[in-house]
Amino acid sequence: MHRRALLQSLFAVPALRALPRLTIKDVKIIPTSAGARYRWVFLKIITSEPGLYGIGTANNAFQTDAVITALEKHLKPWLIGKDPDQIEDLWQSSHLKTYWRNGPVNNNVLAAMDIALWDIKGKRANMPVYELLGGKVRDAVPCYDHISGRDAAEAAENVQKSWASGYRHIRVQFGNYGGGGFLPPGEGSRPEGARNEPAFDEELYVDTVTRNFEQVRAKVGFGPKLCHDVHSHLSGMNSAEFCRRLQPLQMFFVEDVLAPENLEWYQHIRKICTTPQAVGELFTHPYEYYPLISQRLIDFVRCRVCAIGGITPAKKLAHLCEVFGCKTAFQEGGDNDPVNQLAAYHVDISSPAFGIQEENHFPPSVYEVLPGTAEIRRGYLYGNGKPGLGIDINETLAAKYPIPPSATGNPYRLDRALDGSVVKP
């Protein structure tokens, strides 16, 4: 009996202590300009455990007030009292409770909740979120730089500077979006009474931008991995011809050559060239990118984490990419915020399907409002390894920087063609 008791004690499994059940006690909506030009909206979910809360983002620079109202009037009263540990169930329930779903505002609301819940989960586990997603599969997250030039010579010079600073992947634009494809005010055959502004011309863009890239490659060589964002400005055959001309230049990717309404054209592009395609900055519905991935028509998925509903759908998307040999290249953009950047970072660093991350730099005031903001050093994005997302928000400072009102509703700036019609996106 003594021997049996000894063996039992050696192989006994210690009892696990269950964590006490949490509830959501309060939800705060925190809009701020962060001392700069931003129109950011953060969500703070406060739990029943003293000092335990999570931070999420509902970033939408063009429908900011709609997002604030949806968070305050619809999400907050529904979320209080719920169990923050049940991330998947809360995501699914919130996704369906609006009846109509997958719109940009709904997805921003979902993302704010979802990212904050993952932040809470990581803090409670005393682990960074990436550990809960399977752990690191890379040491840091490589990013691509943004450079531009008024012409090929200036662009090549800026590529060389970026390369010297540590970036291997560099996005090149010639002026702004559509740069290289605009006729100056007054030039071209315009209707009577036409707007006195630059006019976009697709054929001019295809010809000018491809010739500029030929000159850039001749100057910088094939070491830098070059990208370019068309921003959906091209239609069917022009998009195909553009990609065909770029094939000898070995682009890392060309982004959004087509608007979301014309996705079938990617089949034609695939048939005539091997220029890698990055797609999805404007996507909000999963069925927009599923066929493109499963049919292997694109190479990189470019959606923004807080535009598709948060970490939960982003991780699922990364799994789908892994199955079909596609890569993630989550979108940032100058209007984006550090919480979204870190949400992308945690998925990036834990996913074998990662391809590249868009860089985003912030002014000093942002690091004061949002301590723990990630850092980019020599082309790599680094989190701080703290539990959760690793970021916090100084509510007092955030309140000192309110979002300024906009008399125009803060619309996205649109380009127009010679005849005055709007150019997509």
ABEGO torsion letter per residue (X at the ends): XAAAAAAAAAABBBBBBBBBBBBBABBBBBBBAGGBABBBBBBBBBBABBGBBBBBBABBAAAAAAAAAAAAAAAAAAABGBBAABAAAAAAAAAAAAGBBGBAAAAAAAAAAAAAAAAAAAAAAGBBAAAAAGEBABABBBBBBBBBBABAAAAAAAAAAAAAAGBABBBBBBEBBGBGABBBBGBEBBBBGBBBBBBBBAAAAAAAAAAAAAAAAAAAEAABBBBBBAGGABBBAAAAAAAAAAAAAGBABBBGABBAAAAAAAAAAAAABABBBBBGAABABAAAAAAAAAAGABABBABBAAAAGEAAAAAAAAAAAAAAGBBBBBBBEAABBAAAAAAAAAAAAABAABABBBBBBBBAAAAAABBGBBBBBGGBBBBAGBBEAGBBBBAAAAAABBBBBBAAGGBBBBBBBAAGBBBOX
